[in-house]
């Protein structure tokens, strides 16, 4: 196979990672943008989504497709509800103080991790994808005076990976519409701009915060549900995902959903391409160097605004 088809395949693999990263990092960015809370436990919500997906698919009959649809619905809802409960019982009592909430979410991280270890166990467990057909990919080349379609051997992707990309795009578009066109999005933006003024105008800021924290966790859990048929569910899987999410949010700009999506594409695609042609370790090193450069030359991120 020539270089071009390899590059195409690596780009598609990177797009899968970018889709999952965009979902997870959007939840992290949303929480920080509206609440000004750095949620260190965000990776564990991702892990819980994967673990709940395994539990739901294990107990729901009717075949892999029906079980996976049930996991897509119930796992994010359960994790979102747990996040709302954590906000009401912990973060609200700390008055959303930035320093204390970081410590609190670190504690929440270890609680969720250890409870999962005690109940789910230390083994990594797979979830059967609802569909997983191998799709051959065409390649265009100039030959005999015109473009011709070739089907290189080994150039293929599974239908489920394409579904992950499409599902992430649909969810992110829905999130965008919610933030810009709905009443709850207006309340979120008002609370983000000036929480005290918003409260003076009768906006229930604390309820908005609880909803935002729940939506952020649900997005991370949805990312976990989507990835678990590709990667196995494990109680320690949240660490790497959290690190990559922080890298994406820092590069895109804290609180900028558009910047987060662009940065997720940048990190995901570069990770896929560099991992295929060189090594996954080099991809992580380059991402870390990129974060350092952004912090030095543009601390607010590529799409973030300067603090006033």
RODO-2510 file (C-alpha; in nm, 4 decimals, decimal comma):
residues 308
     n   res          X          Y          Z
     1     x     0,0000     0,0000     0,0000
     2     x     0,1284     0,3472    -0,0881
     3     x     0,1712     0,6317     0,1559
     4     x    -0,1597     0,8002     0,0652
     5     x    -0,3922     0,5138     0,1667
     6     x    -0,1947     0,4671     0,4896
     7     x    -0,2412     0,8370     0,5655
     8     x    -0,6139     0,8108     0,4969
     9     x    -0,6474     0,5128     0,7311
    10     x    -0,4464     0,6858     1,0048
    11     x    -0,6627     0,9982     0,9671
    12     x    -0,9819     0,7975     1,0105
    13     x    -0,8435     0,6252     1,3206
    14     x    -0,7459     0,9667     1,4558
    15     x    -1,0942     1,0971     1,3810
    16     x    -1,2415     0,8322     1,6129
    17     x    -1,0168     0,9516     1,8977
    18     x    -1,0962     1,3137     1,8096
    19     x    -1,4709     1,2437     1,8286
    20     x    -1,4466     1,0854     2,1739
    21     x    -1,2077     1,3573     2,2944
    22     x    -1,4376     1,6328     2,1680
    23     x    -1,7305     1,4895     2,3644
    24     x    -1,5351     1,4509     2,6850
    25     x    -1,3444     1,7794     2,6642
    26     x    -1,6646     1,9690     2,5778
    27     x    -1,8115     1,8558     2,9084
    28     x    -1,4988     1,9683     3,0930
    29     x    -1,4964     2,3023     2,9090
    30     x    -1,8679     2,3578     2,9729
    31     x    -1,8274     2,3073     3,3475
    32     x    -1,5327     2,5436     3,3660
    33     x    -1,6883     2,8007     3,1338
    34     x    -2,0130     2,8328     3,3288
    35     x    -1,9132     2,7382     3,6847
    36     x    -1,5410     2,8251     3,6866
    37     x    -1,4813     2,4818     3,8396
    38     x    -1,1860     2,2635     3,7353
    39     x    -1,3366     1,9162     3,7639
    40     x    -1,0472     1,6785     3,8321
    41     x    -1,2977     1,3916     3,8625
    42     x    -1,4110     1,4329     3,5021
    43     x    -1,2102     1,1295     3,3869
    44     x    -1,3896     0,9095     3,6390
    45     x    -1,7278     1,0084     3,4935
    46     x    -1,5886     0,8841     3,1609
    47     x    -1,4809     0,5614     3,3318
    48     x    -1,8224     0,5210     3,4963
    49     x    -1,9902     0,5596     3,1578
    50     x    -1,7861     0,2688     3,0232
    51     x    -1,8443     0,0551     3,3335
    52     x    -2,2201     0,1242     3,3411
    53     x    -2,2288     0,0409     2,9693
    54     x    -2,0811    -0,3010     3,0508
    55     x    -2,3301    -0,3544     3,3334
    56     x    -2,6310    -0,2504     3,1231
    57     x    -2,5307    -0,4611     2,8223
    58     x    -2,4674    -0,7583     3,0520
    59     x    -2,8156    -0,7492     3,2046
    60     x    -3,0262    -0,6390     2,9066
    61     x    -3,1308    -0,9119     2,6692
    62     x    -3,2459    -0,8884     2,3106
    63     x    -2,9110    -0,8877     2,1335
    64     x    -2,6084    -0,6557     2,1205
    65     x    -2,7898    -0,3737     1,9361
    66     x    -3,0750    -0,3388     2,1885
    67     x    -2,8367    -0,3733     2,4834
    68     x    -2,6069    -0,1049     2,3451
    69     x    -2,8963     0,1354     2,2805
    70     x    -3,0015     0,0851     2,6436
    71     x    -2,6445     0,1619     2,7547
    72     x    -2,6379     0,4772     2,5387
    73     x    -2,9531     0,5988     2,7134
    74     x    -2,9137     0,4872     3,0735
    75     x    -2,5383     0,5170     3,1400
    76     x    -2,5152     0,8952     3,0700
    77     x    -2,8388     0,9556     3,2630
    78     x    -2,7143     0,7640     3,5687
    79     x    -2,3732     0,9336     3,5647
    80     x    -2,5317     1,2746     3,5092
    81     x    -2,7626     1,2167     3,8066
    82     x    -2,4655     1,1172     4,0240
    83     x    -2,2873     1,4372     3,9172
    84     x    -2,5895     1,6492     4,0072
    85     x    -2,5970     1,4799     4,3488
    86     x    -2,2239     1,5512     4,3944
    87     x    -2,2783     1,9156     4,3026
    88     x    -2,5654     1,9593     4,5487
    89     x    -2,3972     1,7792     4,8382
    90     x    -2,0351     1,8913     4,7915
    91     x    -1,9629     2,1733     4,5467
    92     x    -2,2604     2,3860     4,6481
    93     x    -2,1572     2,3684     5,0140
    94     x    -1,8084     2,4861     4,9148
    95     x    -1,9703     2,7826     4,7355
    96     x    -1,7835     2,6798     4,4187
    97     x    -1,4560     2,8176     4,5528
    98     x    -1,1911     2,7330     4,2886
    99     x    -0,9244     2,5993     4,5270
   100     x    -1,1573     2,3990     4,7491
   101     x    -1,3486     2,2489     4,4569
   102     x    -1,0242     2,1166     4,3080
   103     x    -0,9483     1,9370     4,6339
   104     x    -1,3078     1,8143     4,6572
   105     x    -1,3083     1,6734     4,3031
   106     x    -0,9764     1,4984     4,3704
   107     x    -1,1449     1,3288     4,6657
   108     x    -1,4450     1,2485     4,4466
   109     x    -1,2072     1,0936     4,1930
   110     x    -1,0643     0,8488     4,4465
   111     x    -1,4062     0,7645     4,5892
   112     x    -1,5504     0,6743     4,2480
   113     x    -1,2361     0,4856     4,1513
   114     x    -1,2255     0,2757     4,4676
   115     x    -1,5996     0,2065     4,4735
   116     x    -1,5736     0,0872     4,1122
   117     x    -1,2786    -0,1354     4,2046
   118     x    -1,4749    -0,2913     4,4918
   119     x    -1,7924    -0,3496     4,2874
   120     x    -1,6777    -0,3936     3,9275
   121     x    -1,3363    -0,5431     3,9966
   122     x    -0,9886    -0,4940     3,8550
   123     x    -1,0439    -0,6840     3,5301
   124     x    -1,0889    -0,5076     3,1979
   125     x    -1,4113    -0,6163     3,0293
   126     x    -1,5269    -0,5660     2,6691
   127     x    -1,8668    -0,4631     2,5367
   128     x    -1,9870    -0,6229     2,2140
   129     x    -2,0473    -0,3536     1,9496
   130     x    -2,4018    -0,3364     1,8091
   131     x    -2,2575    -0,3742     1,4579
   132     x    -1,9014    -0,4145     1,3419
   133     x    -1,8915    -0,4800     0,9686
   134     x    -1,5578    -0,4257     0,7992
   135     x    -1,5963    -0,1615     0,5270
   136     x    -1,3433    -0,1447     0,2451
   137     x    -1,2307     0,2074     0,1600
   138     x    -1,1687     0,3269    -0,1963
   139     x    -0,8636     0,5233    -0,3079
   140     x    -0,8371     0,7525    -0,6096
   141     x    -0,5251     0,7586    -0,8240
   142     x    -0,4354     0,9255    -1,1491
   143     x    -0,3713     0,6554    -1,4071
   144     x    -0,4021     0,6245    -1,7858
   145     x    -0,4902     0,9929    -1,8248
   146     x    -0,7695     1,0045    -1,5656
   147     x    -0,8790     0,9335    -1,2104
   148     x    -0,9401     0,5707    -1,1315
   149     x    -1,0848     0,4088    -0,8212
   150     x    -0,8751     0,1435    -0,6480
   151     x    -0,9546    -0,0782    -0,3504
   152     x    -0,6175    -0,1306    -0,1775
   153     x    -0,5904    -0,4487     0,0252
   154     x    -0,6191    -0,3768     0,3997
   155     x    -0,7636    -0,0269     0,3582
   156     x    -1,0795    -0,0605     0,5665
   157     x    -1,2581     0,0610     0,8764
   158     x    -1,5387    -0,0851     1,0856
   159     x    -1,8928     0,0460     1,0620
   160     x    -1,8965     0,1013     1,4388
   161     x    -1,6024     0,3435     1,4257
   162     x    -1,7832     0,5458     1,1601
   163     x    -2,0876     0,5455     1,3883
   164     x    -1,8778     0,6891     1,6734
   165     x    -1,7687     0,9804     1,4535
   166     x    -2,1233     1,0515     1,3298
   167     x    -2,2752     1,0201     1,6787
   168     x    -2,0229     1,2647     1,8247
   169     x    -2,0931     1,5189     1,5496
   170     x    -2,4694     1,4954     1,6126
   171     x    -2,4309     1,5346     1,9909
   172     x    -2,1924     1,8302     1,9569
   173     x    -2,4268     2,0029     1,7131
   174     x    -2,7095     1,9475     1,9620
   175     x    -2,4966     2,0937     2,2409
   176     x    -2,4208     2,3954     2,0236
   177     x    -2,7899     2,4486     1,9482
   178     x    -2,8773     2,4120     2,3153
   179     x    -2,6234     2,6775     2,4158
   180     x    -2,7245     2,9269     2,1453
   181     x    -3,0944     2,8702     2,0756
   182     x    -3,2610     2,7367     2,3925
   183     x    -3,3794     2,9017     2,7112
   184     x    -3,1564     2,6837     2,9279
   185     x    -2,8605     2,7857     2,7132
   186     x    -2,9503     3,1506     2,7709
   187     x    -2,9615     3,0878     3,1469
   188     x    -2,6225     2,9152     3,1312
   189     x    -2,4659     3,2034     2,9408
   190     x    -2,6152     3,4571     3,1797
   191     x    -2,4792     3,2648     3,4788
   192     x    -2,1418     3,2425     3,3063
   193     x    -2,1153     3,6170     3,2409
   194     x    -2,2189     3,7374     3,5881
   195     x    -2,3676     3,4941     3,8376
   196     x    -2,4539     3,7618     4,0953
   197     x    -2,6424     3,9776     3,8458
   198     x    -2,8138     3,6699     3,7040
   199     x    -2,9296     3,5727     4,0533
   200     x    -3,0549     3,9267     4,1134
   201     x    -3,2738     3,8923     3,8036
   202     x    -3,4290     3,5737     3,9418
   203     x    -3,2195     3,3127     3,7618
   204     x    -3,1723     3,0062     3,9865
   205     x    -2,7941     3,0021     3,9456
   206     x    -2,7359     2,7066     4,1791
   207     x    -2,9834     2,4931     3,9820
   208     x    -2,8162     2,5995     3,6599
   209     x    -2,4796     2,4981     3,8054
   210     x    -2,6138     2,1577     3,9077
   211     x    -2,7571     2,1050     3,5591
   212     x    -2,4303     2,2120     3,3942
   213     x    -2,2277     1,9770     3,6137
   214     x    -2,4664     1,6941     3,5281
   215     x    -2,4520     1,7653     3,1532
   216     x    -2,0718     1,7798     3,1635
   217     x    -2,0556     1,4436     3,3390
   218     x    -2,3149     1,2939     3,1016
   219     x    -2,1042     1,3998     2,8010
   220     x    -1,8002     1,2292     2,9534
   221     x    -2,0078     0,9172     3,0258
   222     x    -2,1403     0,9155     2,6684
   223     x    -1,7810     0,9245     2,5447
   224     x    -1,7094     0,6259     2,7694
   225     x    -2,0070     0,4342     2,6323
   226     x    -1,8990     0,4999     2,2734
   227     x    -1,5373     0,3964     2,3302
   228     x    -1,5927     0,0792     2,5321
   229     x    -1,6669    -0,1474     2,2306
   230     x    -1,3263    -0,0359     2,0967
   231     x    -1,1376    -0,0297     2,4282
   232     x    -1,2276    -0,2447     2,7268
   233     x    -1,3842    -0,0946     3,0390
   234     x    -1,1390    -0,0668     3,3289
   235     x    -1,1507     0,1164     3,6594
   236     x    -0,8267     0,3056     3,5809
   237     x    -0,9192     0,4160     3,2286
   238     x    -1,0139     0,7690     3,3356
   239     x    -0,6586     0,8910     3,3985
   240     x    -0,5305     0,9080     3,0410
   241     x    -0,8631     1,0416     2,9166
   242     x    -0,8574     1,3210     3,1755
   243     x    -0,5016     1,4181     3,0781
   244     x    -0,5902     1,4356     2,7084
   245     x    -0,9047     1,6338     2,7896
   246     x    -0,7052     1,8896     2,9865
   247     x    -0,4601     1,9152     2,6949
   248     x    -0,7495     1,9783     2,4555
   249     x    -0,9181     2,2349     2,6806
   250     x    -0,5928     2,4223     2,7462
   251     x    -0,5068     2,4382     2,3765
   252     x    -0,8587     2,5333     2,2684
   253     x    -0,9120     2,7847     2,5471
   254     x    -1,0761     2,7336     2,8852
   255     x    -1,4518     2,7734     2,8513
   256     x    -1,4499     2,7886     2,4680
   257     x    -1,6598     2,5057     2,3259
   258     x    -1,5650     2,5882     1,9675
   259     x    -1,1969     2,5998     2,0574
   260     x    -1,2308     2,2702     2,2423
   261     x    -1,3705     2,0958     1,9343
   262     x    -1,0970     2,2373     1,7092
   263     x    -0,8278     2,1342     1,9588
   264     x    -0,9816     1,7849     1,9886
   265     x    -0,9575     1,7480     1,6107
   266     x    -0,5966     1,8696     1,6185
   267     x    -0,4911     1,6331     1,8985
   268     x    -0,6968     1,3357     1,7789
   269     x    -0,5874     1,3494     1,4173
   270     x    -0,2224     1,4143     1,5023
   271     x    -0,2293     1,1296     1,7568
   272     x    -0,3745     0,8895     1,5014
   273     x    -0,1296     0,9838     1,2264
   274     x     0,1822     0,9986     1,4457
   275     x     0,0899     0,6740     1,6260
   276     x     0,0559     0,4870     1,2962
   277     x     0,3717     0,6178     1,1294
   278     x     0,5934     0,6595     1,4364
   279     x     0,4802     0,5690     1,7899
   280     x     0,2029     0,6552     2,0392
   281     x     0,4673     0,7822     2,2834
   282     x     0,5892     1,0403     2,0323
   283     x     0,2298     1,1560     1,9820
   284     x     0,1913     1,2195     2,3571
   285     x     0,5270     1,4008     2,3712
   286     x     0,4288     1,6326     2,0862
   287     x     0,0917     1,7045     2,2495
   288     x     0,2672     1,7942     2,5757
   289     x     0,5119     2,0234     2,3944
   290     x     0,2193     2,1916     2,2178
   291     x     0,0504     2,2583     2,5521
   292     x     0,3720     2,4103     2,6868
   293     x     0,4002     2,6393     2,3837
   294     x     0,0377     2,7494     2,4186
   295     x     0,0833     2,8231     2,7894
   296     x     0,3954     3,0311     2,7183
   297     x     0,2847     3,2264     2,4109
   298     x    -0,0970     3,2291     2,4440
   299     x    -0,2038     3,1370     2,7992
   300     x    -0,5734     3,1913     2,7244
   301     x    -0,5632     2,9218     2,4552
   302     x    -0,5998     2,9448     2,0813
   303     x    -0,9652     3,0511     2,0977
   304     x    -0,9969     3,1782     2,4545
   305     x    -1,0413     3,5421     2,5441
   306     x    -0,8072     3,7318     2,7705
   307     x    -0,9127     3,7639     3,1322
   308     x    -1,0449     4,1097     3,2190
***
